[in-house]
Structures are given as structure tokens and as C-alpha cells.
Amino acid sequence: MKRHEYGILVQIKAKFDSTCIETGNAIKKGDLILWAKGTKQVYCMDSKEAQSFFEAKFDEEILSPSQKYY
């Protein structure tokens, strides 16, 4: 999980219609979103925050130097 400046970001499905805090895009119930637990803010998948989240997740899971593949 990536730590956001106000809490932890979690990828979930939207439980109700909302608006992305960064882009202002509409979020429909059932859409994949990022939810900041501390503030309960939501980010759509088109936001820069989502892009940053998935880049960090890739770095942690794929490029982690602690994992040895041999």
C-alpha cells in the first residue's frame, strides 16, 4: 500500500457515485478508484495520483531488490 500524505491509498470499487478530488471526473458506483483512508478522498484511474500509485506498486512488487528470481 502506498502512503498518501493524509493516509493510506487503497484500490477499491466505488460504493456510490462520487467525483475525483484531483480531476473532477465523475465516478460511478462500481468503478475502480483509489481511496485515501485518512481523508476519505477518492481518485479516479485517470488521475496523476493513480498513475503514481501504480508506478510505486510496480516498483515494490516487480523491481524490489529484496526478491531474488533464480
C-alpha positions in Angstrom: 0.0 0.0 0.0 1.2 3.4 -0.8 1.2 6.0 1.9 -0.6 9.2 0.9 0.2 12.5 2.6 -3.1 12.1 4.5 -3.3 8.4 4.9 -3.0 5.1 3.1 -4.3 4.7 -0.5 -6.3 1.6 -1.3 -7.7 0.4 -4.6 -11.4 -0.4 -4.3 -14.6 -0.4 -6.3 -16.7 2.8 -5.6 -19.6 2.1 -3.4 -21.5 5.1 -4.6 -21.3 7.9 -7.2 -18.7 10.5 -6.5 -16.2 12.9 -8.0 -12.4 12.6 -8.3 -10.8 15.1 -6.0 -7.9 15.7 -8.5 -9.5 15.7 -11.9 -13.2 16.4 -11.2 -14.2 13.4 -13.3 -17.4 11.6 -12.4 -17.0 8.3 -10.6 -19.8 5.8 -10.9 -20.7 3.1 -8.4 -18.6 0.1 -9.3 -15.7 2.0 -10.9 -12.2 1.2 -9.7 -10.9 4.0 -7.6 -8.2 4.9 -5.2 -9.5 5.8 -1.7 -7.4 7.7 0.8 -8.3 6.2 4.1 -7.4 9.1 6.3 -9.4 11.7 4.4 -11.8 9.5 2.5 -10.9 11.3 -0.7 -11.3 9.4 -3.9 -9.2 9.5 -7.1 -10.2 8.1 -10.5 -7.9 5.9 -12.5 -7.1 8.8 -14.9 -5.6 10.9 -12.1 -1.9 11.6 -11.6 -2.2 10.2 -8.1 -3.4 6.9 -9.5 -0.6 6.8 -12.0 1.9 7.4 -9.2 0.2 4.7 -7.1 0.6 2.1 -9.8 4.2 3.1 -10.6 5.1 2.7 -6.9 3.2 -0.6 -6.7 5.2 -1.9 -9.7 8.4 -0.8 -8.2 7.6 -2.6 -4.9 6.4 -5.8 -6.4 8.5 -6.2 -9.6 11.7 -4.2 -9.1 12.2 -4.9 -5.4 15.8 -5.7 -4.7 14.9 -8.0 -1.8 13.3 -10.5 -4.1 15.6 -13.0 -5.8 14.5 -14.7 -9.0 16.8 -17.6 -9.7 
